[in-house]
């Protein structure tokens, strides 16, 4: 048995290393002598007692020695971090396995344990995704030999607990593979110190690497060696008993200690440079007794009463939050109540009281001094000013309109013959089928009336209704009047409506600002009872510009806005039999966004575009090339409307004085 230090030898540590190696050699000699003596005395004891050992299945009883053991089970599992775990179970205690690593092969030789024929077969464990690829189990004389084929860089560790021998093949970090390979070639066996340190750090261990190779030695001896390597003081309880078999190569000492404790069901508690080691049940019982004693002492402490002034919060809300917490030591109400058990629960002790005075915004606390101090600190964290946010919104409605109309009017009228026998002819939009109208207009023309007055009513109804300008031509000859008028209109309009609501609120508090009017309209409802006369009612509809927002300031200084913006407008009224009903144009956005402090973002927008062309003409005449333009009217209109809703939050920092 040997105990080797994995670090490079240094002059300052040489006496310690020699002493450690000497202790390991002494322990190994004692263990070997004990094992030989036990093997020689076992047949004699069996003969004296007159007992016989039952033969093991699949083994020839004539060839089997009394007291021999065998391998009862071979199991392989995947451990944490992709480690491969091989578990050998023996039929009894006393197996002495020997682990060796050469290159990519790990061999386990158990010279005093037979392998049944049912377990003598290869195992393919590639699907477990561990460094172990294949396991070959076969007999080697009177013992068992297992060969593990591995892949990649790995570290091996083994320990024995009871009748189980556990071997772990742990993959090593890729960054340390080169250093590990060089060290393996130079040392012939073992692992690199730097590589092991990296692997230990990745699993939470930082102790100095050590190498242990023990066969059935007392646990107390292993703890003594760990204490010498770590430089700490180790106190083991009287109940720490038993032996352990370990083979650890270049493993941090704290990890080796945890493996030993785990194998023997032990636990540790550290205070400064002293480590106390005892069975888990004993440590748990000690801590429970210590906690019960502390609670008993606190229950005998006199209560104190303090008054805490709440400045930036509401005392009733703080009282509600503290008393509704799970496990509070009261039963609510105005005085906080009291609990019936002797354990601490929640923010108050079982004897604690909490009262909130809404008029003075004060909390009254009655409890043990420790709990009162904790409550003051808790209220101090809750009762502090919060930052405020200015939210500025802009609702921009931009319109762009264009309209153009081009039309012509054409009319003709006249009369011929003598005074007693006069015929008339006329054409125009208002002439109709009556010839008397044409006759009367012709007479008026012959009598010297105004040419504009006479021919205006004779023009065809295809001109622009509200022209911006017109050109007219009239021809009068021998009692006939010919009138032509060209009219045109072009209209352009641009408009922009900007609404700018602004509101200030605290962090995580909803704010609402609205402006507008109520528009009334009449509705009819049937009268109750036998009378069938309907009753008119006046209803009102809100037409508002409204901003509703709840800001949340994040830890990195940005603002999360949960908001709704609405802008309504009355576009007109629709006449009905009972009155006028308003037509309301609604614009609304409801969203949640994350914005930088002082940044302006567009949270919504609508773009509308309309392009319309109209032609009005006289059938057949309007289709005549060139001349047909006198009998038609053309119109073209374009409307563009754009809605933009922009928001800008600004944080107002509030510092506590």
C-alpha positions in Angstrom: 0.0 0.0 0.0 1.4 3.4 -0.9 0.4 7.0 -0.5 1.9 9.3 -3.0 1.8 13.1 -3.4 0.9 14.1 -7.0 2.6 17.4 -6.8 6.3 17.8 -7.9 8.6 17.3 -4.9 9.8 20.5 -3.2 12.5 20.8 -0.5 10.1 22.4 1.9 7.6 19.5 1.7 10.1 16.5 1.6 9.9 15.6 5.3 6.1 15.6 5.1 6.1 13.4 2.0 8.5 10.9 3.6 6.4 10.8 6.7 3.2 10.3 4.7 4.8 7.5 2.6 6.0 5.8 5.8 2.6 5.9 7.3 1.2 4.4 4.1 3.8 1.6 4.0 3.1 0.8 7.7 -0.6 0.7 7.2 -0.2 -1.5 4.1 2.1 -4.0 6.0 -0.4 -4.2 8.9 -3.3 -4.8 6.4 -1.3 -7.5 4.5 -0.4 -9.3 7.7 -4.0 -9.2 8.8 -5.2 -10.6 5.5 -2.7 -13.5 5.5 -3.5 -14.3 9.1 -7.2 -14.3 8.4 -6.9 -16.6 5.4 -4.8 -19.1 7.5 -7.2 -19.0 10.4 -10.4 -19.2 8.5 -10.2 -22.9 7.5 -9.2 -23.8 11.1 -12.2 -21.9 12.5 -14.5 -23.6 10.1 -13.1 -27.0 11.0 -13.4 -26.4 14.7 -17.0 -25.3 14.4 -17.9 -28.2 12.2 -19.4 -25.9 9.6 -19.2 -26.3 5.8 -19.3 -23.6 3.1 -22.0 -24.1 0.5 -20.6 -24.4 -3.1 -21.3 -21.5 -5.5 -23.2 -22.3 -8.7 -21.2 -22.7 -11.9 -18.0 -23.5 -9.8 -16.7 -27.0 -9.2 -16.9 -27.6 -5.4 -13.8 -29.7 -5.5 -11.7 -26.8 -6.8 -13.2 -24.1 -4.7 -11.5 -23.0 -1.4 -13.5 -22.6 1.8 -14.5 -19.0 2.3 -13.9 -17.9 -1.3 -16.1 -15.2 -2.9 -17.3 -14.7 -6.5 -18.6 -11.8 -8.7 -22.4 -11.8 -8.4 -23.1 -8.8 -10.7 -21.5 -6.5 -13.3 -23.4 -3.3 -13.9 -22.5 -0.2 -15.9 -24.2 3.3 -15.7 -23.7 6.8 -16.9 -22.7 9.2 -14.2 -22.6 13.0 -13.9 -20.7 14.9 -16.6 -20.6 11.9 -18.9 -18.6 9.7 -16.5 -18.8 5.9 -16.9 -19.5 4.0 -13.6 -18.7 0.3 -13.3 -20.2 -1.5 -10.3 -18.8 -4.9 -9.3 -20.9 -6.7 -6.7 -19.4 -9.6 -4.8 -21.1 -12.4 -3.0 -19.4 -11.4 0.2 -16.9 -9.0 1.7 -13.1 -9.3 1.5 -12.5 -8.9 -2.2 -9.2 -7.3 -3.1 -9.4 -5.7 -6.6 -6.4 -4.0 -8.2 -6.9 -1.2 -10.7 -4.3 -0.3 -13.3 -4.4 2.2 -16.2 -2.1 1.7 -19.2 -2.7 3.9 -22.2 -6.4 3.6 -23.2 -6.9 0.4 -21.3 -8.1 0.1 -17.7 -7.7 -3.4 -16.1 -9.3 -4.6 -12.9 -7.8 -7.8 -11.4 -9.6 -9.4 -8.6 -7.4 -12.3 -7.6 -9.6 -13.7 -4.8 -13.0 -13.6 -6.6 -14.2 -16.1 -9.1 -16.2 -15.1 -12.2 -19.3 -17.3 -13.0 -19.5 -18.5 -16.6 -22.8 -16.6 -17.1 -20.9 -13.3 -16.7 -17.9 -14.2 -18.9 -18.9 -12.2 -21.9 -18.0 -8.8 -23.5 -20.2 -5.8 -23.0 -20.6 -3.1 -25.6 -21.4 0.2 -23.7 -20.8 2.7 -26.6 -24.4 3.9 -26.4 -23.9 5.3 -22.9 -21.7 8.1 -24.4 -18.9 7.8 -21.9 -15.1 7.3 -22.3 -15.7 3.5 -21.8 -16.4 1.7 -25.1 -16.2 -2.0 -24.3 -15.9 -4.2 -21.2 -14.4 -7.7 -21.4 -14.9 -9.9 -18.4 -13.1 -13.3 -18.2 -11.6 -15.6 -15.6 -7.9 -15.4 -14.8 -6.8 -18.5 -12.9 -8.8 -18.6 -9.7 -9.7 -14.9 -10.0 -11.4 -12.4 -12.3 -10.0 -10.0 -14.9 -12.0 -7.1 -16.4 -10.6 -5.0 -19.2 -12.1 -1.6 -20.1 -11.4 -0.1 -23.5 -11.6 3.6 -23.4 -11.6 6.5 -25.8 -10.2 10.0 -25.4 -8.7 11.5 -22.3 -10.0 10.3 -18.9 -9.3 10.0 -15.2 -10.0 6.9 -13.2 -10.9 6.6 -9.6 -12.2 3.7 -7.5 -13.5 3.0 -4.1 -15.1 0.0 -2.3 -18.1 0.1 0.1 -19.4 -3.1 1.6 -19.5 -5.8 -1.1 -19.5 -3.3 -4.0 -16.5 -2.1 -5.9 -17.1 1.1 -7.9 -14.9 2.4 -10.7 -15.5 5.8 -12.2 -13.9 6.8 -15.6 -14.3 10.6 -15.8 -13.7 12.5 -19.1 -11.0 15.1 -18.8 -11.2 18.6 -20.2 -9.9 18.9 -23.8 -7.7 21.9 -22.9 -5.6 19.8 -20.6 -5.2 16.7 -22.9 -1.8 17.7 -24.3 -0.2 18.3 -20.9 -1.7 15.0 -19.6 -0.3 13.0 -22.5 3.2 14.5 -22.0 3.1 13.7 -18.3 1.9 10.2 -18.8 4.8 9.5 -21.2 7.3 10.9 -18.7 6.0 9.3 -15.6 4.8 6.0 -17.1 1.5 6.1 -15.0 -0.7 8.6 -13.2 -2.1 11.8 -14.5 -0.9 15.4 -14.8 -1.3 17.6 -11.8 -2.4 20.6 -13.9 -4.9 18.6 -15.8 -6.4 17.1 -12.6 -6.6 20.5 -11.0 -8.6 21.8 -14.0 -11.0 18.9 -13.8 -11.3 19.3 -10.1 -12.1 23.0 -10.5 -14.8 22.3 -13.1 -16.5 20.0 -10.5 -16.2 22.4 -7.6 -13.0 21.0 -6.0 -9.8 23.1 -5.5 -7.7 21.0 -3.1 -4.2 19.9 -3.7 -4.1 16.6 -5.8 -3.2 13.4 -3.9 -2.9 9.7 -4.8 -4.3 7.0 -2.5 -4.1 3.3 -3.0 -5.6 1.4 0.0 -6.9 -2.1 0.5 -9.3 -2.5 3.4 -7.8 0.1 5.7 -9.7 1.8 8.6 -11.6 5.0 7.7 -9.9 6.8 10.6 -6.5 6.2 8.9 -7.7 7.7 5.7 -9.0 10.7 7.5 -5.7 11.2 9.2 -3.9 11.2 5.9 -6.4 13.7 4.4 -5.8 15.9 7.4 -2.0 15.9 6.9 -2.4 16.7 3.2 -4.9 19.5 3.7 -3.3 21.1 6.7 -6.7 21.1 8.5 -7.7 19.7 11.9 -10.0 16.7 11.6 -12.1 15.6 14.5 -13.8 12.2 14.0 -16.7 11.1 16.2 -16.4 7.8 18.1 -19.1 6.4 15.9 -16.9 6.7 12.8 -15.9 3.0 12.2 -15.3 0.6 9.3 -12.8 0.0 6.6 -12.5 1.3 3.1 -10.7 0.3 -0.1 -9.6 3.2 -2.4 -7.5 3.8 -5.4 -7.5 7.4 -6.4 -4.8 8.9 -8.7 -4.3 12.7 -8.7 -7.6 13.6 -7.1 -8.1 16.8 -5.1 -8.0 16.0 -1.4 -11.4 17.6 -0.8 -12.9 15.4 -3.5 -11.2 12.3 -2.0 -12.6 13.2 1.4 -16.2 13.5 0.0 -15.8 10.1 -1.7 -14.8 8.5 1.6 -17.7 10.2 3.4 -20.1 9.2 0.8 -19.0 5.6 0.8 -19.4 5.2 4.6 -22.5 7.3 5.1 -20.7 10.2 6.9 -21.0 13.9 6.8 -18.8 16.9 7.8 -19.2 20.3 9.3 -16.4 22.9 9.0 -15.6 25.7 11.5 -12.6 27.7 10.5 -9.7 25.2 10.0 -11.4 22.4 12.0 -13.6 19.7 10.3 -15.9 17.6 12.4 -16.8 14.2 10.8 -19.6 12.0 12.1 -22.5 9.9 10.7 -25.2 11.8 8.9 -27.9 10.9 11.4 -25.7 12.1 14.3 -25.0 15.5 12.7 -28.6 16.0 11.8 -29.7 15.1 15.4 -27.1 17.5 16.8 -28.2 20.4 14.5 -31.9 19.8 15.4 -31.1 19.8 19.1 -29.1 23.1 18.7 -32.0 24.7 16.8 -34.5 23.6 19.4 -32.4 25.1 22.1 -32.1 28.4 20.3 -35.9 28.6 19.8 -36.4 27.8 23.5 -34.1 30.7 24.4 -35.8 33.1 22.1 -39.2 32.2 23.5 -38.0 33.3 26.9 -36.7 36.7 25.8 -38.8 39.7 26.8 -40.8 41.4 24.1 -40.1 44.9 23.0 -42.4 47.4 21.1 -41.2 49.8 18.5 -43.0 52.3 16.2 -42.0 52.6 12.6 -43.0 55.7 10.6 -43.9 54.9 7.0 -43.0 57.8 4.7 -43.3 56.8 1.1 -45.7 53.9 1.2 -49.0 53.1 2.8 -48.9 51.5 6.2 -52.0 49.5 5.6 -50.6 48.0 2.4 -47.3 47.0 4.1 -49.3 45.5 7.0 -51.4 43.5 4.5 -48.3 42.3 2.7 -46.5 41.2 5.9 -49.5 39.5 7.5 -50.7 37.7 4.3 -47.2 36.2 3.8 -47.1 32.4 4.0 -46.2 31.2 7.5 -46.8 34.6 9.3 -46.8 34.1 13.0 -50.2 35.8 13.5 -53.8 35.4 12.4 -54.3 38.8 10.8 -56.6 41.4 12.0 -55.8 44.7 13.7 -53.3 43.3 16.2 -51.5 40.7 14.1 -52.7 37.8 16.2 -50.5 35.1 17.6 -49.7 31.5 16.7 -49.9 28.4 18.8 -46.7 26.6 17.8 -43.2 27.2 19.2 -41.4 27.4 15.9 -40.5 30.6 13.9 -42.8 31.3 11.0 -42.6 34.0 8.5 -41.5 37.6 9.4 -42.7 37.5 13.0 -42.1 35.1 15.8 -45.0 33.1 17.2 -45.4 35.8 19.9 -45.1 38.7 17.6 -47.7 41.4 17.0 -48.1 43.9 14.1 -50.5 46.9 14.1 -51.1 49.5 11.3 -52.4 53.0 12.1 -53.7 54.5 8.8 -54.3 58.0 10.3 -50.6 58.5 11.2 -49.3 56.0 8.6 -47.4 54.2 11.4 -46.6 50.5 12.0 -46.4 49.2 15.6 -44.3 46.1 16.1 -44.1 44.0 19.3 -41.7 41.1 19.2 -38.4 39.8 20.4 -35.5 42.3 19.7 -34.0 40.1 16.9 -37.3 40.0 15.0 -38.0 43.7 15.6 -34.6 44.6 14.1 -35.3 42.3 11.1 -38.7 44.0 10.6 -37.2 47.5 10.7 -34.7 46.5 8.0 -37.5 44.9 5.9 -39.7 48.0 6.1 -36.7 50.2 5.3 -36.3 48.3 2.0 -40.0 48.5 1.2 -40.6 52.1 2.3 -38.5 54.1 -0.2 -39.3 56.6 -2.9 -39.7 55.3 -6.4 -38.7 57.0 -9.6 -41.3 58.8 -11.7 -41.9 58.7 -15.4 -43.1 61.5 -17.8 -44.9 59.9 -20.7 -45.5 62.2 -23.7 -47.6 61.0 -26.6 -48.1 62.7 -30.0 -51.0 61.7 -32.3 -50.3 63.2 -35.8 -53.0 63.1 -38.5 -51.7 64.4 -41.9 -53.9 64.7 -45.0 -53.1 65.6 -48.6 -55.9 66.1 -51.1 -55.8 67.0 -54.9 -58.8 67.4 -57.2 -59.1 68.6 -60.8 -62.2 69.0 -63.0 -62.5 70.0 -66.6 -65.9 70.4 -68.4 -67.7 72.1 -71.3 -71.2 73.6 -71.8 -72.8 73.9 -75.2 -76.2 75.5 -76.1 -78.0 76.7 -79.3 -81.3 78.4 -79.8 -83.0 80.4 -82.7 -86.2 81.4 -84.5 -87.2 81.9 -88.1 -90.2 83.0 -90.2 -92.6 86.0 -90.0 -94.2 87.3 -87.0 -97.3 85.4 -87.5 -95.6 82.2 -88.5 -92.4 81.8 -86.5 -90.7 78.5 -85.8 -88.0 77.9 -83.1 -85.2 75.4 -82.4 -83.1 75.0 -79.2 -80.7 72.6 -77.5 -79.6 72.6 -73.9 -79.7 70.8 -70.7 -82.8 72.5 -69.4 -84.8 72.7 -72.7 -86.6 69.4 -72.3 -89.2 68.5 -74.9 -91.1 71.7 -74.8 -90.7 74.0 -77.8 -92.3 76.9 -76.1 -89.3 77.3 -73.9 -87.1 77.7 -76.9 -89.6 80.0 -78.6 -89.7 82.2 -75.5 -85.9 82.4 -75.2 -85.6 83.1 -78.9 -88.1 86.0 -78.6 -86.2 87.3 -75.7 -83.0 87.2 -77.8 -84.6 89.0 -80.7 -86.0 91.6 -78.4 -82.5 92.6 -77.3 -82.2 90.8 -74.0 -78.8 89.9 -72.7 -77.0 87.1 -74.6 -75.7 85.5 -71.3 -79.1 85.4 -69.8 -80.7 83.9 -72.8 -78.1 81.1 -73.5 -77.1 80.1 -69.9 -80.2 78.0 -69.5 -79.7 76.4 -72.9 -76.2 75.0 -72.1 -75.8 71.3 -71.6 -75.4 70.2 -67.9 -71.7 68.9 -68.2 -69.8 71.9 -66.8 -68.0 72.1 -63.6 -70.3 73.0 -60.8 -68.0 75.4 -59.0 -65.4 76.3 -61.6 -62.3 78.3 -60.7 -62.4 79.9 -64.1 -64.3 79.6 -67.4 -64.1 80.8 -71.1 -67.3 81.4 -73.0 -68.0 82.0 -76.8 -71.3 83.1 -78.2 -72.3 83.5 -81.9 -75.4 85.4 -82.9 -76.5 85.4 -86.5 -79.9 85.8 -88.2 -81.9 85.0 -85.1 -79.8 82.0 -84.0 -77.5 81.9 -80.9 -74.6 79.5 -80.4 -73.0 79.4 -76.9 -69.9 77.4 -75.8 -68.3 77.6 -72.3 -65.2 75.8 -71.1 -64.7 75.6 -67.3 -62.0 74.2 -65.1 -61.2 73.8 -61.4 -58.2 72.5 -59.6 -58.0 72.2 -55.8 -55.2 71.2 -53.5 -55.3 70.9 -49.7 -52.8 69.8 -47.0 -53.6 69.5 -43.4 -52.0 68.3 -40.2 -53.6 67.7 -36.8 -51.3 67.1 -33.8 -52.5 66.0 -30.4 -50.0 66.0 -27.6 -51.2 64.4 -24.3 -48.6 64.3 -21.5 -48.9 62.7 -18.1 -46.5 62.0 -15.1 -46.8 58.9 -12.9 -44.8 56.8 -10.4 -43.2 53.6 -11.3 -45.7 50.7 -11.9 -48.7 53.1 -11.3 -51.4 53.5 -13.9 -52.0 57.0 -15.2 -55.0 58.2 -17.3 -55.5 61.5 -19.0 -58.5 62.3 -21.3 -59.9 65.3 -23.1 -63.0 65.5 -25.3 -66.7 66.0 -25.3 -70.0 64.2 -25.1 -72.1 64.1 -28.2 -75.9 63.7 -27.7 -78.3 61.8 -29.9 -81.9 60.7 -29.6 -83.1 57.1 -29.2 -86.6 55.7 -29.0 -87.6 53.1 -26.3 -91.0 51.5 -25.9 -93.1 52.7 -23.1 -93.8 50.2 -20.3 -97.4 49.2 -19.8 -100.4 49.3 -22.1 -99.5 52.6 -23.7 -97.8 52.2 -27.1 -96.5 55.7 -27.4 -92.7 55.5 -27.7 -90.5 57.5 -25.4 -87.6 59.5 -26.8 -84.4 59.4 -24.8 -81.2 61.4 -25.2 -78.0 59.4 -25.1 -74.5 60.7 -25.0 -71.4 59.3 -26.6 -67.8 60.1 -25.4 -65.6 61.5 -28.1 -62.2 61.6 -26.3 -58.5 62.0 -26.7 -57.3 59.5 -24.0 -53.9 58.3 -22.8 -53.8 55.4 -20.4 -50.3 54.0 -19.4 -48.6 51.9 -16.8 -44.8 52.3 -16.8 -42.2 49.9 -15.3 -38.6 51.0 -14.9 -36.2 48.2 -15.5 -32.9 47.6 -13.6 -30.9 48.8 -16.7 -32.6 52.1 -16.9 -35.1 51.4 -19.7 -38.9 51.8 -19.5 -41.5 49.1 -20.2 -44.8 50.8 -21.2 -48.2 49.1 -21.1 -50.5 51.7 -22.7 -53.6 52.5 -24.6 -54.0 55.6 -26.7 -57.3 56.7 -28.2 -58.4 59.7 -30.4 -62.0 60.1 -31.5 -63.4 62.8 -33.8 -66.9 63.7 -35.0 -66.9 63.5 -38.8 -70.6 64.4 -39.3 -74.2 63.6 -38.5 -76.6 61.2 -40.2 -80.2 62.4 -40.3 -82.9 59.9 -39.2 -86.6 60.1 -38.6 -86.0 60.8 -34.9 -83.0 63.1 -35.2 -79.4 63.2 -36.1 -76.9 60.5 -35.2 -73.2 61.4 -35.0 -70.6 59.7 -37.1 -67.4 59.2 -35.0 -64.0 58.4 -36.5 -62.1 56.2 -34.0 -58.3 55.9 -33.8 -56.8 53.7 -31.1 -53.7 51.7 -30.3 -53.2 49.3 -27.4 -49.7 47.9 -27.0 -46.8 47.1 -24.6 -43.2 48.2 -25.6 -39.7 48.5 -24.1 -38.2 51.9 -24.7 -34.9 53.6 -23.8 -35.1 56.5 -21.4 -35.8 59.7 -23.5 -36.2 57.7 -26.8 -39.1 58.5 -29.2 -40.7 55.5 -30.9 -43.6 55.2 -33.3 -45.9 52.7 -31.7 -48.5 52.7 -34.5 -49.4 54.2 -37.8 -52.0 53.9 -40.6 -51.5 55.1 -44.2 -54.4 55.6 -46.6 -54.3 56.5 -50.3 -57.2 57.0 -52.7 -56.9 57.8 -56.4 -60.2 58.3 -58.4 -61.0 59.3 -62.0 -64.5 60.4 -63.1 -65.9 61.1 -66.6 -69.4 62.5 -67.3 -70.5 62.8 -71.0 -73.4 63.0 -73.4 -74.0 59.6 -75.0 -72.7 59.4 -78.6 -71.7 63.1 -78.8 -69.1 62.7 -76.1 -67.4 59.9 -78.0 -66.8 62.1 -81.1 -63.0 62.6 -81.5 -61.9 66.2 -80.5 -65.4 67.6 -80.8 -66.6 65.2 -78.1 -64.7 67.2 -75.5 -67.5 69.8 -75.7 -70.0 67.2 -74.4 -68.0 65.7 -71.5 -66.6 66.5 -68.1 -63.4 64.9 -66.6 -62.5 64.8 -62.9 -59.4 63.4 -61.0 -59.0 63.3 -57.3 -56.2 62.0 -55.0 -56.5 61.7 -51.2 -53.7 60.7 -48.8 -54.1 60.4 -45.1 -51.5 59.2 -42.6 -51.9 58.5 -38.8 -48.8 58.3 -36.6 -48.7 57.7 -32.8 -45.4 58.4 -31.1 -44.4 58.0 -27.5 -41.5 59.4 -25.5 -40.9 58.3 -21.9 -38.5 60.3 -19.6 -37.5 59.0 -16.2 -37.4 61.4 -13.3 -34.8 60.1 -10.8 -35.8 60.5 -7.2 -33.0 60.2 -4.6 -33.7 59.3 -1.0 -32.5 61.9 1.5 
